[in-house]
Amino acid sequence: MPSPGPQHRLRIRAVLRRWYVVLAVMALMVPAVMHAAGATGVYWSKVDVVFYPPSGAAGGNPLRADSQATIHYAAMVERLVNGEGGDTEPGTTSADLYGTGIRNGYSVYVPSSGGQWQSSFDRSAITVEVVAETRDDVSRVLTGIVDRIERTAAERQEALGVIPKSYITTSLSPGVPEISYQPAQPAYAASALAVLAVGLALGAAGLADRLSTHVAGRRGQLRHAVTAARDRTEVRS
């Protein structure tokens, strides 16, 4: 096994000199690691509110492929609903809401089939995801959001003077949203935080050593300058 290089040995010495910084940072991270180790799972549900064009506009078949007009209408309703809820941030479509670390919250968005750099909307639907720590909370929030979407979709058409038989209609998919329990993985979270704590501790020790060395060097230069100035004064006198 090759011996560590000069730079590696210097870093080791710096950490050993500033061992108290390592201990301080590790002590600060202990509560976070303990909290992660005791984390519990959450309840989660996801449902699509699908928008269908009027049967007359779809050749008598409301299940026909979505028109762009219906997709645009779904997008407008989504903006209105998010505006009412005070949440205008776009929802992620690449990961389920519980996978983002949120324990209590919801997301309302028009699903995109595009990639990271470009969105592509080919479904006239609004997706609703809800995460909470109890099943009842998920059910309550989900029901409220779905009701608001359906009510907004109907009220906007009524305000525009659309006759009822020409309404864009909505339905849920699945018809009865399922609420599932998503268990936590505390061991992985605690391990990741522990690794992060070690990295922060070592980095902080190295930074503290560099700052201390820099300050000591500046003090040495100042003392040397003061001594030189005093010597010159004594020579003149």
N, C-alpha and C positions, 0 to 999 in steps of 0.2 A: 504494500500500500504506500503510495507516494506521500512524502511529508508535506504539510501545508506550506503554501508559499508565504513570502514576506507580508503581503497585504492581509492574508488570512490570519497570520500570527498577530499583526497589529490590531485587527478587529477583536480577536480573542482577548488581548491585553486590555483593550478599551472597555470591553464588557466586564472583565474582572475588576478593573479599577472603579467602575461605576455600578457595582453590584446592587447598591441601594436603589438606583433608578429602576433596575430590573424588578426588584421586589415590589417597589411602589406601583409600577404599572400592572404587574401581575395581581396585586391586591385589589386594584381598582377594577380589574376585569372579572374577578371571582363572582360578584353578584350576577353579572350578565350570563356567565357560564352556568351558574346554578339555576337561574331562571329558565334558560334554554333546556336544561336537563329535565326540568319538571313540566315542560310544556304539554298541553293536552290538545286533542284534535278539535275540529270544528265541523259544523253542519253546513251543507252546501246544496244549492239547487240551481238548475239552469233550464230555461224554457225559451222557446221562440214564439213571438207573436207574429204570425204569418199574415201578410196582406194579399188579398185576392182581388183581381180586377172584376168589375161587374160582369155578370154572366153574358149580357148582350155584347159586351166588348170583346169577349173571348169565345165567340162562336157558340154560345150556349154552354160552354164548359169552364167553370170558374177555376178548375185545377190545371188549366193550360199553362204553358210556360209564362213566367212573369214578364210583363212589359216594363220598359224603362220608366214609363210614367208612374207605374205602381211602386217601383223602387225609389223614385224621387219622392213620392208621397210618404213612404215609410221613413226616409231620411229626414223629411221635414218634421214629422211627428216625433222622431227621436230627438231632434234639436229642441223642440218645444218642451218635451218631457224633461230632458236634462236641464233646460233652463228653469223650469219650475222647481226642480230639486236642488238647484244651485250647484250642479255638478256638470261642468262643460268640458271636462277633460276626456279625451277619446279613450275608450276602453280597449284593453288588449284582446286580441283575437288569437294570439299564439300560445297562451297558457291559461288554464282555468284560474278563476279569481283566487281560490284558496291557495294556489301554488305561488302567488305573489307575496305571501306572508300576511295578507290582510285577515284579521280575525272577525271584524264586524264591519260590514259594508256591502255595497252593491255596485253593479256596473250595468249600464244600459247602452247598447251600441248596435249599429247595423253591421252584421258580419261581413268581413272582407275575405275573399279567396286569394288576394294578392300576396306578395312576398314582403320582405323587410323594407324595400325601397319604393314600392308602388302599391297602392290599394286597388282592388278590383271588386266592385259590388255587382254580383249577379243574382242575388236573392232578395226578394222584397220581404224582408223580415226584420224584426227588432229582437235582439237577444238580450235576455235579462238574466243576470247571475246575482245570487245573494249568498253571503257568508255570514254566519253568526255562531255564537257559542251554544245556542239552544235551538231545538227543532221548531218550537213555537215562534221564536223570533224570525227565523227564516220564512216560515209560512206567512206570518203577518206582513212582513216587508214585501215579499214576493207578490202576495195578493194585492196589496196597495199599489205597487208599481204597474202590474198588469191592468188593473182597473183604470189607472190613470192613462195608460197608453190607449186602451180601447175607447175610453170616454173622449180623449183628445181627437182620436181618429174620426169619430162620429160627429163631434161638435164642429170641427173645422169644415167638414163637408156641408153640414147644415148651414153654417154661416156663409158659405159660398153659394148657397142656393141650389145645391145638387138635389135632384129628386131622389127619394129613398130607393127606388129600383135601380138607380145608377150608382149607388154607394160602392166604394171600395170596402170590402168586408174583411174581418180578421178572425182568426182562430188560433188556438194554442197547439203547439207541437213540442212535446207530447201533450195529449189532451189533459192528462192529470200529471202535473209536475212531480217528480220524485225528489224527496229530500234524503240525502245520504250523509253518513258520517265519514269524514276524512281524517284518519288517525295521524297524529303528529309523529315525527321521527326525531325524538329528543337526543338520541345518541349521536346522530349525524350533526345536528345543530350545535350540540355542546362541543363535539370534536372540532368542528370548524372554528368556533369561537376560541377554543383553547389554542389552536394553531395560530389564529390571528393575534391572540394575546402574547404568545411567545415572540411573534414577529415584531409587534409593536414595542415590546419590552427591549428586545435587542436593538431595534432601530433607535429608540429613545436613549438607550445607554450610549450608543455610538455618537448620536447627535450631542448629547450632554458632554461627552469627552472632547469632541471637536471644539465645542464652544468654550469649554474650560481651558483647553490648550491655547485657543486663540486669545482669550482674555489674559491668560498668563503671559503669553508672548507680548501683547500690547503693554502690559505692566512692566515687563522687563525692558522694553524699548524706552518707555517713559523714564524709568529709573536710570537707564544709561544716559539719556539725554540730560536729565537733571544733574547727574554726577559730572558729566562732561562740562556743562555750563558752570558748575561750581568750581571745577578745576581751572577753567579759563579765567574766572573772576579772581581766584587766589593768585594766579600767575601775574595778572596785571597789577595786583596790589603789592 
